[in-house]
Amino acid sequence: MIGRVANFPSAWEEVDRRGFNHNIDGANSPTGRITFGDLARSYEQPALPKLAATTQQTARHIIDHYLIPRWGREAAVDIRALDIENWLGSHSLANPTNPPPR
């Protein structure tokens, strides 16, 4: 979460502070809107280098092989949390931090 709409100017300051690229204009998108893929790629640049090497590999794998193929071309503002929740629930990927119930 970056900030409330009422604090929009300071929200962009927070975006800058975190090092995210907010100069994405959606120009490469057929619809002219920012896509999930645009956002994912702008996240990778500042965030992944701060992670451990093995975590970087895992994050890139998830982004490249799961998130971008499914959500990459979707306009970011059109993606609903419930859509993502349902999509995640359709995968049988294990959560390494929570062992399966017995």
Residue pairs with C-beta under 8 A, 6 or more apart in sequence:
2 11
2 14
2 15
3 10
3 11
3 14
4 11
5 11
12 22
15 22
16 22
18 46
19 45
19 46
19 47
20 42
20 43
20 46
20 47
21 42
21 45
21 46
22 42
24 34
24 38
24 39
24 42
25 34
26 32
26 33
26 34
26 35
26 38
28 38
29 35
29 38
29 73
29 75
31 75
33 75
33 76
33 77
34 75
34 76
34 77
35 72
35 73
35 74
35 75
35 76
36 67
36 68
36 71
36 72
36 73
36 74
36 75
36 76
36 79
37 68
37 71
37 72
37 73
38 76
39 76
40 63
40 67
40 68
40 71
40 72
44 59
44 60
44 63
48 56
48 59
48 60
49 56
51 59
66 91
70 87
71 79
71 84
94 100
